Amino acid sequence: MEMITGALLLMGITGTLLGVIIALFARFFKTDSDARVELVQELLPGANCGGCGKAGCADFAKSVVAGENPPSRCPVSSQEQINAIALALGISADSGVRKRAVVRCGGDMLQTKERLNYNGVCDCNAAAMVAGGPKGCRYGCLGMGSCANVCPFGAIEIVNNLALVHRELCVGCGKCAEVCPRSVIALVPADAEIHVYCNSPEKGAEKRKQCKVGCIGCRKCAKYSPEQFVISGTLASVNYEAASLPGEEDVEKIQCPTGALLSAREHHYIETHDPNWKKEEK
């Protein structure tokens, strides 16, 4: 009985001492919370996607209040939310250019040559380390879904071993681009409708051996509009900084011989409805 009483007494004394120590620490090391940070956090969407470069919305709210980031750095916030934060803090909204992800590859498993039968972990980084993955093109999308797995918004779908971005769901957080081992995914202006779905710098003849829809560097697009298209070696790309971006009518006039130049709408339709299409048959 005495042992039990002693143990209870010891536990009570220990608990009291710990309580006193915690109270002292709380008093001398407390930090006053900033009401502005809490306000900004309430106005943010709360997705905690990390697209702003911070650990989460709370961290981002602190950086906005500290003047380290503008409210527009959050890729998920609507313009109304950005304006509300700016108004609450009395700062400039700095709207910037909204971005979306685009997978610069049209080579699904029906369009590209298979170089080996990959039977490993279904992960792009793992596949890239095993002889470069299953597809013949060393620069194209591996289609193992690493980008889809990290997307917080479910904006990426894998169809025929090719990643497709659902534009209406993508907010441009950039997580997909960070995880892609081949840098196939780029963040482009959200209002860009036309893209070159090829990422290979190889010569045109070499591309054609591996992929039916790769850019062969014919320069038809650059000749049609030098301001809207640029050529790097044998690879064309859209100049997303041009004063006016190309539209579907421009694609129709250019008539890309391989079909590497497409609108996002047409590219998505082809992959989901006619993945084995050929430009010369259209």
N, C-alpha and C positions, 0 to 999 in steps of 0.2 A: 504493500500500500504506500509505504514511504517512497519507494522507487517511482511509482506512478505519479505521486504528488510532486516529486522532484523534477520528473521529466516534464510535467505540465507547466511547472513554474519556470523551468529553463526555456521552454518553447515560448511562454508568454514574454519573458524578458527579451529573448532574441527577436521576437516579432516587433516588440516596442522599439528596440534599438534600430531595426531595419526601417521601420516607419519614420523614425526621427531622421535617419540618414537620407532617405528618399525625399522627405520634406525639405531638408536643407539643400539638397542638390536641385530640387525643383525651384527653390527660391533664388539661389545664387546663380544658376545657369539657365534660367528661363529666358526665352526670346519672345519679344512682343510680336504677335502676328500682325501682318499688314492687311488691313481690310480691303485694300485695292487688289491684292493677289487673290483673295477669296472671291471678290466680285468678278475678276477676269475669268477665274476658273469656272464660275457659275455660267458665264456667258459662252464659254467654249463648248463644243459638241460633246466632249467627254469620251472620245473614241480611244484615247491613249495609244494611238497607232505608231507614234515615234517619227512620223513623217516630217515633223518640224526640226528634227535633229536632237530633241530632248527626250528624257526618259519617259515622260508622260505629260498630261495636261497640266498637272500641278507645277511641274518643273518649268514648263513653257510659260505658264502664267507669271511665275517669278521673273523670268527673263524679259517678258514684255514690260512689266512694271519697272524693271531695272534699266530699260531702254536698250537691251541687248538685241532684241528681235522686234520687228513690227508685227501687229496682229495678223497681217496677211500671210505670215510665214506658216500659219496652220493651214495645211492643204484641205482639211475637211470643212472648215468654217465657210458658211455662205457669206456673200457680200454684206448681207444685213447684220450678221453676227460680227463681222470685222468692223463695220461702221459703229455698231453699238459699243464695242470695246474701246475703239478710238474716241468716241464721244465721252465715255465714262472716265477715260484717263486724260482727256484733253490733248490728244496727240493726233498725228496724221494717220489716216487709214492705210496709206501706201498699198493700194490694192494689188499692184504687180500683175504678172501674167499667170493665169491659171494653167496648170499642166495636167497632162494625161500620159499614161504609158502606151507605147506602141512596140510590138514585137517585130523587129525588122527582119522577118523571114517568112517566106511563103512555102518553104520546103517541108511539107508533111511527108509521111512515110510512103505515100503514093506518088509523090513527085520527086523524091530523092532516091539515090542509089544506096542500098544497104551494104555497108562494108563489112559488118560482122554481126553475129547473132548475140547481142548483149543479154546476159541472163543474171545480172547482178542486182544490187540494191537499186530500187526505183527512186533515184535522186540524181539530179543533173551534175552536181559536183562529184559524186561517186563515179558516175558514168564517164565524165570528162577525164578522170584519172585512169580509167581502164581503156587504154589505146584510143582515147578520144571519143568514145561513145559509138553507137551503132550506125549513124548516118555517114554517108560518104563526104559530105561537106564539113570541113573542120571549123566553120565559122557560123553555122546555122543553129537554130533552136534544137536542143536535145530532146525536148518534149517529155521530160520525166516528171514535170510538175513541181519543181522546187519553188518556182515563182508563185504558183497557185496556192501552195501550202502556207506561204508566209503572208499572203494578201489578207489584210484584216477585214476586207469588204466583199470578199468572194467575187472579185471582178475579173478573175482569170479562169478560163476553162481550157482543158487539154482535149483537142480533137485531132485524131489521126496523128498522134505524137507531135502536135504543134500547139503552142500556147496561143490562145486567142483572148484579147482584152475586150470585155464588155464595157464600152465607153460610158454608158449611162451609170455604171457602178464605180468606175475608177475615179479616184480623187487626186491622183498624182502624188501619193505619199512616198514613192520611190523604193519601197521595200523589195519589190520584185527585181528592180534594176540592180540593187545591191547584192542579191543572192545569185544572180545569173553568172555562171562561170565563163561565159563567152561574150559578155557585154552586148548581147543581142537586143536587150530592152533599153529603150531611150525614153526620156521624159520630154515631151514636145508640147507646144501650145495647145490648149484644150479645143480651140476652134479649128485646128488643122485637120482637114478631111482627107488629104491625099498623102500617100507615103510610098517610098520605094521599099518593097518587102524583100530586101536582100542585104546581107551584111558582109559578103565575101569580097576581099580585095584581089582574088585570083583573076587571071586573064579570062576573057570571055569563053574561049574554047575549053579551058579547064573546068569552068563552072558548068558548062553544058554537059560535060561528061558525068557530073555528079547530080545535077539538079535541072529539071525542065523549066523552072520558073525564075532562075537567077538573073540578075542584071548583067548584061554582056558588055556594058560600056559603049553602046552604039552612039550615044550623045544626042539622040533625037530630042530628048526632053530639054537638054541644055541649049540646043540650037533653037528650039521653039521659044524658050523663055530663059535667057541667061540670068535674069534676076531671080527667078523662082527655083531654079535647079542648079546644082553645082556638081562637078565631076572631080573625083579624086582617084587618079589612076584609071582603073576600069570599073569604078563603082560610082553610080549616080546617087544623089540624095536631094531631098527637098531643102531649100533654103528657108528654114522656119523663121528667119529674121527679115524676110522680104516684106516690102510695104504691103503687098497683097499676096495671099497664099493661093496656090492653084486649086481649081475645083474640078468636078466631074466632067464638065465640058472640055476642060483642057486635056484631061486624060483621053477623052474620045478623039480629040484632034491629033494628039501626039502618036497614038497607036503604038505603044511599047511592044516590040516584037515578041517578047517572052511573057508579058503580063506581070512583070515585076512591079510596074507602076499601077497602083490601084487606089480606089477610094476605100476607106475603112469599111463602108457599108458593103461594097461589092466583095471585098476580101473575105469578110465574115460570111457572106452568103455562099461563096464558092466553097469554103472549107466545111460548111455545115450541110450543103446540099449537093455539091458537085466537086469533091476534092481531087478527082482525077482529070480535071479539065485541061485543055490545051489551048493556048492563045490562038494558034493557027486554025483551030476548028471553029472559033467564034466569029 
